[in-house]
């Protein structure tokens, strides 16, 4: 067993964020192998993170498509308002 075998949340976060060196990653993986429940939690969290990362481009594309669809309407509104102001004072 390792001297400081308790796996901290900070280590897990650094692992999931890809911030560990290769030797640190191997050490943590070996320690996780000794704690199947903790390893399952880390794996589940990694899957959720990956799902979010892969969903972001689709969400961004959908938001951009919606924005582009609404943009012409939003551009016409200020023009109509400014025309009515000009007409009222002109």
N, CA, C and O atoms as CSV, one atom per row, in Angstrom:
chain,resi,resn,atom,element,x,y,z
A,1,UNK,N,N,0.840,-1.180,0.000
A,1,UNK,CA,C,0.000,0.000,0.000
A,1,UNK,C,C,0.883,1.240,0.000
A,1,UNK,O,O,2.008,1.201,0.499
A,2,UNK,N,N,0.385,2.334,-0.552
A,2,UNK,CA,C,1.134,3.581,-0.635
A,2,UNK,C,C,1.086,4.306,0.700
A,2,UNK,O,O,0.117,4.171,1.447
A,3,UNK,N,N,2.143,5.086,1.010
A,3,UNK,CA,C,2.170,5.789,2.298
A,3,UNK,C,C,0.959,6.697,2.496
A,3,UNK,O,O,0.332,6.677,3.555
A,4,UNK,N,N,0.640,7.467,1.510
A,4,UNK,CA,C,-0.528,8.343,1.597
A,4,UNK,C,C,-1.548,7.823,0.595
A,4,UNK,O,O,-1.739,8.409,-0.471
A,5,UNK,N,N,-2.200,6.722,0.942
A,5,UNK,CA,C,-3.051,6.039,-0.031
A,5,UNK,C,C,-4.431,6.664,-0.186
A,5,UNK,O,O,-5.146,6.343,-1.135
A,6,UNK,N,N,-4.817,7.547,0.725
A,6,UNK,CA,C,-6.125,8.185,0.584
A,6,UNK,C,C,-6.121,9.032,-0.676
A,6,UNK,O,O,-5.238,9.868,-0.871
A,7,UNK,N,N,-7.095,8.817,-1.515
A,7,UNK,CA,C,-7.195,9.560,-2.771
A,7,UNK,C,C,-8.027,10.810,-2.519
A,7,UNK,O,O,-9.198,10.730,-2.150
A,8,UNK,N,N,-7.410,11.951,-2.721
A,8,UNK,CA,C,-8.104,13.210,-2.447
A,8,UNK,C,C,-8.957,13.630,-3.643
A,8,UNK,O,O,-8.735,13.199,-4.775
A,9,UNK,N,N,-9.929,14.474,-3.360
A,9,UNK,CA,C,-10.760,15.023,-4.431
A,9,UNK,C,C,-9.911,15.855,-5.386
A,9,UNK,O,O,-10.164,15.880,-6.591
A,10,UNK,N,N,-8.907,16.533,-4.846
A,10,UNK,CA,C,-8.016,17.336,-5.686
A,10,UNK,C,C,-7.287,16.452,-6.699
A,10,UNK,O,O,-7.164,16.811,-7.870
A,11,UNK,N,N,-6.804,15.295,-6.242
A,11,UNK,CA,C,-6.136,14.362,-7.157
A,11,UNK,C,C,-7.096,13.895,-8.253
A,11,UNK,O,O,-6.729,13.820,-9.426
A,12,UNK,N,N,-8.319,13.586,-7.856
A,12,UNK,CA,C,-9.319,13.135,-8.823
A,12,UNK,C,C,-9.594,14.232,-9.841
A,12,UNK,O,O,-9.643,13.971,-11.042
A,13,UNK,N,N,-9.774,15.453,-9.365
A,13,UNK,CA,C,-10.040,16.572,-10.271
A,13,UNK,C,C,-8.880,16.794,-11.232
A,13,UNK,O,O,-9.095,17.009,-12.425
A,14,UNK,N,N,-7.660,16.742,-10.724
A,14,UNK,CA,C,-6.488,16.910,-11.585
A,14,UNK,C,C,-6.397,15.769,-12.599
A,14,UNK,O,O,-6.015,15.982,-13.750
A,15,UNK,N,N,-6.747,14.570,-12.169
A,15,UNK,CA,C,-6.764,13.409,-13.058
A,15,UNK,C,C,-7.771,13.619,-14.181
A,15,UNK,O,O,-7.449,13.431,-15.355
A,16,UNK,N,N,-8.997,14.011,-13.816
A,16,UNK,CA,C,-10.061,14.205,-14.795
A,16,UNK,C,C,-9.777,15.366,-15.737
A,16,UNK,O,O,-10.198,15.349,-16.894
A,17,UNK,N,N,-9.065,16.372,-15.243
A,17,UNK,CA,C,-8.725,17.536,-16.069
A,17,UNK,C,C,-7.461,17.331,-16.894
A,17,UNK,O,O,-7.067,18.210,-17.660
A,18,UNK,N,N,-6.820,16.163,-16.739
A,18,UNK,CA,C,-5.616,15.872,-17.499
A,18,UNK,C,C,-4.391,16.624,-17.018
A,18,UNK,O,O,-3.472,16.878,-17.797
A,19,UNK,N,N,-4.368,16.984,-15.744
A,19,UNK,CA,C,-3.284,17.789,-15.198
A,19,UNK,C,C,-2.192,16.976,-14.508
A,19,UNK,O,O,-1.216,17.551,-14.028
A,20,UNK,N,N,-2.334,15.658,-14.448
A,20,UNK,CA,C,-1.319,14.828,-13.800
A,20,UNK,C,C,-0.250,14.422,-14.807
A,20,UNK,O,O,-0.524,14.239,-15.993
A,21,UNK,N,N,0.952,14.288,-14.313
A,21,UNK,CA,C,2.031,13.770,-15.158
A,21,UNK,C,C,1.742,12.296,-15.420
A,21,UNK,O,O,0.929,11.693,-14.721
A,22,UNK,N,N,2.394,11.717,-16.411
A,22,UNK,CA,C,2.159,10.289,-16.681
A,22,UNK,C,C,2.431,9.404,-15.460
A,22,UNK,O,O,1.683,8.459,-15.211
A,23,UNK,N,N,3.482,9.693,-14.702
A,23,UNK,CA,C,3.773,8.862,-13.522
A,23,UNK,C,C,2.727,9.070,-12.430
A,23,UNK,O,O,2.352,8.115,-11.750
A,24,UNK,N,N,2.253,10.294,-12.253
A,24,UNK,CA,C,1.196,10.556,-11.267
A,24,UNK,C,C,-0.096,9.862,-11.677
A,24,UNK,O,O,-0.804,9.307,-10.837
A,25,UNK,N,N,-0.398,9.897,-12.976
A,25,UNK,CA,C,-1.615,9.247,-13.483
A,25,UNK,C,C,-1.557,7.737,-13.244
A,25,UNK,O,O,-2.534,7.137,-12.798
A,26,UNK,N,N,-0.401,7.125,-13.546
A,26,UNK,CA,C,-0.254,5.685,-13.317
A,26,UNK,C,C,-0.378,5.340,-11.834
A,26,UNK,O,O,-1.001,4.341,-11.474
A,27,UNK,N,N,0.210,6.161,-10.985
A,27,UNK,CA,C,0.122,5.940,-9.539
A,27,UNK,C,C,-1.330,6.019,-9.076
A,27,UNK,O,O,-1.796,5.165,-8.322
A,28,UNK,N,N,-2.028,7.029,-9.523
A,28,UNK,CA,C,-3.430,7.190,-9.119
A,28,UNK,C,C,-4.285,6.042,-9.646
A,28,UNK,O,O,-5.167,5.553,-8.940
A,29,UNK,N,N,-4.034,5.615,-10.866
A,29,UNK,CA,C,-4.795,4.489,-11.421
A,29,UNK,C,C,-4.553,3.214,-10.616
A,29,UNK,O,O,-5.477,2.433,-10.393
A,30,UNK,N,N,-3.322,3.008,-10.186
A,30,UNK,CA,C,-3.017,1.827,-9.366
A,30,UNK,C,C,-3.722,1.921,-8.018
A,30,UNK,O,O,-4.225,0.923,-7.502
A,31,UNK,N,N,-3.754,3.113,-7.455
A,31,UNK,CA,C,-4.439,3.297,-6.175
A,31,UNK,C,C,-5.943,3.127,-6.331
A,31,UNK,O,O,-6.603,2.572,-5.452
A,32,UNK,N,N,-6.490,3.605,-7.452
A,32,UNK,CA,C,-7.922,3.435,-7.707
A,32,UNK,C,C,-8.271,1.962,-7.891
A,32,UNK,O,O,-9.372,1.537,-7.541
A,33,UNK,N,N,-7.353,1.193,-8.431
A,33,UNK,CA,C,-7.599,-0.241,-8.604
A,33,UNK,C,C,-7.804,-0.930,-7.263
A,33,UNK,O,O,-8.438,-1.983,-7.193
A,34,UNK,N,N,-7.269,-0.339,-6.197
A,34,UNK,CA,C,-7.437,-0.888,-4.849
A,34,UNK,C,C,-8.751,-0.449,-4.206
A,34,UNK,O,O,-9.142,-0.964,-3.159
A,35,UNK,N,N,-9.428,0.506,-4.842
A,35,UNK,CA,C,-10.697,1.028,-4.320
A,35,UNK,C,C,-11.745,0.992,-5.432
A,35,UNK,O,O,-12.014,2.019,-6.054
A,36,UNK,N,N,-12.332,-0.161,-5.689
A,36,UNK,CA,C,-13.276,-0.294,-6.812
A,36,UNK,C,C,-14.461,0.672,-6.757
A,36,UNK,O,O,-14.908,1.164,-7.793
A,37,UNK,N,N,-14.961,0.940,-5.573
A,37,UNK,CA,C,-16.106,1.855,-5.457
A,37,UNK,C,C,-15.700,3.265,-5.881
A,37,UNK,O,O,-16.414,3.924,-6.637
A,38,UNK,N,N,-14.569,3.713,-5.397
A,38,UNK,CA,C,-14.073,5.049,-5.758
A,38,UNK,C,C,-13.754,5.095,-7.256
A,38,UNK,O,O,-14.041,6.091,-7.920
A,39,UNK,N,N,-13.167,4.030,-7.784
A,39,UNK,CA,C,-12.854,3.961,-9.216
A,39,UNK,C,C,-14.129,4.059,-10.047
A,39,UNK,O,O,-14.143,4.731,-11.079
A,40,UNK,N,N,-15.197,3.399,-9.610
A,40,UNK,CA,C,-16.472,3.461,-10.331
A,40,UNK,C,C,-17.033,4.880,-10.316
A,40,UNK,O,O,-17.583,5.344,-11.316
A,41,UNK,N,N,-16.895,5.571,-9.182
A,41,UNK,CA,C,-17.360,6.958,-9.090
A,41,UNK,C,C,-16.574,7.853,-10.043
A,41,UNK,O,O,-17.148,8.692,-10.738
A,42,UNK,N,N,-15.250,7.666,-10.070
A,42,UNK,CA,C,-14.407,8.472,-10.954
A,42,UNK,C,C,-14.752,8.189,-12.415
A,42,UNK,O,O,-14.842,9.114,-13.222
A,43,UNK,N,N,-14.944,6.923,-12.756
A,43,UNK,CA,C,-15.290,6.550,-14.121
A,43,UNK,C,C,-16.631,7.172,-14.526
A,43,UNK,O,O,-16.765,7.700,-15.630
A,44,UNK,N,N,-17.614,7.108,-13.633
A,44,UNK,CA,C,-18.929,7.689,-13.923
A,44,UNK,C,C,-18.815,9.198,-14.124
A,44,UNK,O,O,-19.439,9.764,-15.022
A,45,UNK,N,N,-18.016,9.834,-13.283
A,45,UNK,CA,C,-17.819,11.283,-13.416
A,45,UNK,C,C,-17.128,11.604,-14.743
A,45,UNK,O,O,-17.500,12.569,-15.412
A,46,UNK,N,N,-16.137,10.818,-15.128
A,46,UNK,CA,C,-15.437,11.028,-16.393
A,46,UNK,C,C,-16.401,10.871,-17.570
A,46,UNK,O,O,-16.320,11.623,-18.542
A,47,UNK,N,N,-17.300,9.912,-17.489
A,47,UNK,CA,C,-18.295,9.727,-18.556
A,47,UNK,C,C,-19.229,10.924,-18.656
A,47,UNK,O,O,-19.557,11.366,-19.757
A,48,UNK,N,N,-19.664,11.456,-17.502
A,48,UNK,CA,C,-20.528,12.643,-17.512
A,48,UNK,C,C,-19.802,13.833,-18.126
A,48,UNK,O,O,-20.379,14.584,-18.913
A,49,UNK,N,N,-18.531,14.001,-17.760
A,49,UNK,CA,C,-17.750,15.106,-18.317
A,49,UNK,C,C,-17.624,14.972,-19.829
A,49,UNK,O,O,-17.760,15.957,-20.555
A,50,UNK,N,N,-17.368,13.773,-20.297
A,50,UNK,CA,C,-17.229,13.539,-21.735
A,50,UNK,C,C,-18.549,13.789,-22.458
A,50,UNK,O,O,-18.560,14.342,-23.558
A,51,UNK,N,N,-19.652,13.389,-21.852
A,51,UNK,CA,C,-20.960,13.628,-22.459
A,51,UNK,C,C,-21.230,15.126,-22.576
A,51,UNK,O,O,-21.760,15.586,-23.588
A,52,UNK,N,N,-20.869,15.884,-21.550
A,52,UNK,CA,C,-21.046,17.338,-21.601
A,52,UNK,C,C,-20.163,17.961,-22.668
A,52,UNK,O,O,-20.599,18.839,-23.413
A,53,UNK,N,N,-18.921,17.502,-22.737
A,53,UNK,CA,C,-18.009,18.050,-23.750
A,53,UNK,C,C,-18.521,17.769,-25.156
A,53,UNK,O,O,-18.470,18.643,-26.021
A,54,UNK,N,N,-19.009,16.570,-25.387
A,54,UNK,CA,C,-19.474,16.238,-26.736
A,54,UNK,C,C,-20.797,16.921,-27.061
A,54,UNK,O,O,-21.108,17.127,-28.234
A,55,UNK,N,N,-21.579,17.276,-26.049
A,55,UNK,CA,C,-22.864,17.945,-26.281
A,55,UNK,C,C,-22.675,19.436,-26.553
A,55,UNK,O,O,-23.526,20.044,-27.202
A,56,UNK,N,N,-21.610,20.029,-26.089
A,56,UNK,CA,C,-21.414,21.465,-26.241
A,56,UNK,C,C,-21.427,21.930,-27.696
A,56,UNK,O,O,-22.112,22.906,-28.001
A,57,UNK,N,N,-20.705,21.278,-28.605
A,57,UNK,CA,C,-20.759,21.760,-29.988
A,57,UNK,C,C,-22.170,21.725,-30.573
A,57,UNK,O,O,-22.567,22.639,-31.295
A,58,UNK,N,N,-22.926,20.672,-30.262
A,58,UNK,CA,C,-24.297,20.596,-30.778
A,58,UNK,C,C,-25.161,21.699,-30.193
A,58,UNK,O,O,-25.976,22.295,-30.898
A,59,UNK,N,N,-24.986,21.972,-28.904
A,59,UNK,CA,C,-25.771,23.026,-28.275
A,59,UNK,C,C,-25.373,24.385,-28.848
A,59,UNK,O,O,-26.230,25.238,-29.081
A,60,UNK,N,N,-24.093,24.583,-29.070
A,60,UNK,CA,C,-23.625,25.847,-29.628
A,60,UNK,C,C,-24.150,26.031,-31.047
A,60,UNK,O,O,-24.554,27.133,-31.419
A,61,UNK,N,N,-24.149,24.960,-31.844
A,61,UNK,CA,C,-24.674,25.046,-33.201
A,61,UNK,C,C,-26.167,25.373,-33.188
A,61,UNK,O,O,-26.634,26.183,-33.990
A,62,UNK,N,N,-26.903,24.755,-32.293
A,62,UNK,CA,C,-28.337,25.017,-32.201
A,62,UNK,C,C,-28.592,26.453,-31.769
A,62,UNK,O,O,-29.485,27.112,-32.303
A,63,UNK,N,N,-27.821,26.939,-30.814
A,63,UNK,CA,C,-27.978,28.319,-30.354
A,63,UNK,C,C,-27.634,29.299,-31.470
A,63,UNK,O,O,-28.314,30.310,-31.644
A,64,UNK,N,N,-26.589,29.002,-32.220
A,64,UNK,CA,C,-26.205,29.873,-33.333
A,64,UNK,C,C,-27.286,29.887,-34.412
A,64,UNK,O,O,-27.611,30.944,-34.951
A,65,UNK,N,N,-27.841,28.723,-34.726
A,65,UNK,CA,C,-28.910,28.659,-35.731
A,65,UNK,C,C,-30.126,29.475,-35.281
A,65,UNK,O,O,-30.736,30.182,-36.084
A,66,UNK,N,N,-30.467,29.373,-34.011
A,66,UNK,CA,C,-31.592,30.144,-33.481
A,66,UNK,C,C,-31.291,31.635,-33.537
A,66,UNK,O,O,-32.140,32.437,-33.927
A,67,UNK,N,N,-30.084,31.993,-33.147
A,67,UNK,CA,C,-29.687,33.403,-33.180
A,67,UNK,C,C,-29.752,33.947,-34.603
A,67,UNK,O,O,-30.261,35.046,-34.826
A,68,UNK,N,N,-29.247,33.192,-35.552
A,68,UNK,CA,C,-29.288,33.638,-36.947
A,68,UNK,C,C,-30.718,33.750,-37.458
A,68,UNK,O,O,-31.030,34.631,-38.259
A,69,UNK,N,N,-31.583,32.858,-36.996
A,69,UNK,CA,C,-32.989,32.926,-37.410
A,69,UNK,C,C,-33.681,34.150,-36.837
A,69,UNK,O,O,-34.544,34.737,-37.490
A,70,UNK,N,N,-33.313,34.541,-35.626
A,70,UNK,CA,C,-33.951,35.685,-34.970
A,70,UNK,C,C,-33.297,37.012,-35.314
A,70,UNK,O,O,-33.921,38.065,-35.182
A,71,UNK,N,N,-32.078,36.972,-35.743
A,71,UNK,CA,C,-31.331,38.199,-35.976
A,71,UNK,C,C,-32.002,39.149,-36.960
A,71,UNK,O,O,-32.090,40.338,-36.656
A,72,UNK,N,N,-32.476,38.707,-38.109
A,72,UNK,CA,C,-33.119,39.660,-39.025
A,72,UNK,C,C,-34.319,40.367,-38.394
A,72,UNK,O,O,-34.515,41.559,-38.631
A,73,UNK,N,N,-35.124,39.664,-37.597
A,73,UNK,CA,C,-36.259,40.295,-36.929
A,73,UNK,C,C,-35.782,41.362,-35.957
A,73,UNK,O,O,-36.363,42.444,-35.885
A,74,UNK,N,N,-34.749,41.070,-35.224
A,74,UNK,CA,C,-34.245,42.038,-34.251
A,74,UNK,C,C,-33.624,43.239,-34.941
A,74,UNK,O,O,-33.678,44.349,-34.412
A,75,UNK,N,N,-33.042,43.041,-36.099
A,75,UNK,CA,C,-32.467,44.167,-36.822
A,75,UNK,C,C,-33.550,45.068,-37.403
A,75,UNK,O,O,-33.366,46.283,-37.472
A,76,UNK,N,N,-34.678,44.492,-37.824
A,76,UNK,CA,C,-35.755,45.297,-38.403
A,76,UNK,C,C,-36.484,46.126,-37.350
A,76,UNK,O,O,-36.933,47.234,-37.646
A,77,UNK,N,N,-36.609,45.620,-36.147
A,77,UNK,CA,C,-37.339,46.358,-35.106
A,77,UNK,C,C,-36.749,47.738,-34.821
A,77,UNK,O,O,-37.491,48.720,-34.823
A,78,UNK,N,N,-35.451,47.847,-34.578
A,78,UNK,CA,C,-34.916,49.187,-34.323
A,78,UNK,C,C,-35.096,50.119,-35.525
A,78,UNK,O,O,-35.286,51.321,-35.343
A,79,UNK,N,N,-35.038,49.585,-36.749
A,79,UNK,CA,C,-35.235,50.433,-37.920
A,79,UNK,C,C,-36.663,50.967,-37.966
A,79,UNK,O,O,-36.877,52.139,-38.275
A,80,UNK,N,N,-37.636,50.119,-37.664
A,80,UNK,CA,C,-39.033,50.582,-37.650
A,80,UNK,C,C,-39.242,51.637,-36.580
A,80,UNK,O,O,-39.906,52.645,-36.823
A,81,UNK,N,N,-38.684,51.419,-35.400
A,81,UNK,CA,C,-38.837,52.384,-34.313
A,81,UNK,C,C,-38.177,53.705,-34.676
A,81,UNK,O,O,-38.741,54.769,-34.422
A,82,UNK,N,N,-36.991,53.650,-35.266
A,82,UNK,CA,C,-36.303,54.891,-35.598
A,82,UNK,C,C,-37.041,55.629,-36.705
A,82,UNK,O,O,-37.046,56.860,-36.714
A,83,UNK,N,N,-37.669,54.909,-37.647
A,83,UNK,CA,C,-38.446,55.559,-38.692
A,83,UNK,C,C,-39.654,56.280,-38.101
A,83,UNK,O,O,-39.991,57.394,-38.502
A,84,UNK,N,N,-40.303,55.612,-37.129
A,84,UNK,CA,C,-41.483,56.262,-36.543
A,84,UNK,C,C,-41.088,57.507,-35.757
A,84,UNK,O,O,-41.850,58.473,-35.710
A,85,UNK,N,N,-39.923,57.498,-35.146
A,85,UNK,CA,C,-39.449,58.671,-34.411
A,85,UNK,C,C,-39.136,59.775,-35.409
A,85,UNK,O,O,-39.489,60.934,-35.187
A,86,UNK,N,N,-38.477,59.423,-36.506
A,86,UNK,CA,C,-38.142,60.421,-37.517
A,86,UNK,C,C,-39.415,60.987,-38.127
A,86,UNK,O,O,-39.516,62.194,-38.350
A,87,UNK,N,N,-40.384,60.125,-38.398
A,87,UNK,CA,C,-41.635,60.572,-38.987
A,87,UNK,C,C,-42.398,61.492,-38.021
A,87,UNK,O,O,-42.994,62.484,-38.441
A,88,UNK,N,N,-42.373,61.160,-36.750
A,88,UNK,CA,C,-43.091,61.958,-35.779
A,88,UNK,C,C,-42.487,63.361,-35.625
A,88,UNK,O,O,-43.207,64.332,-35.392
A,89,UNK,N,N,-41.173,63.453,-35.756
A,89,UNK,CA,C,-40.520,64.761,-35.607
A,89,UNK,C,C,-40.202,65.398,-36.940
A,89,UNK,O,O,-39.833,66.571,-37.004
A,90,UNK,N,N,-40.343,64.635,-37.994
A,90,UNK,CA,C,-39.916,65.172,-39.287
A,90,UNK,C,C,-41.043,65.733,-40.019
A,90,UNK,O,O,-40.871,66.232,-41.132
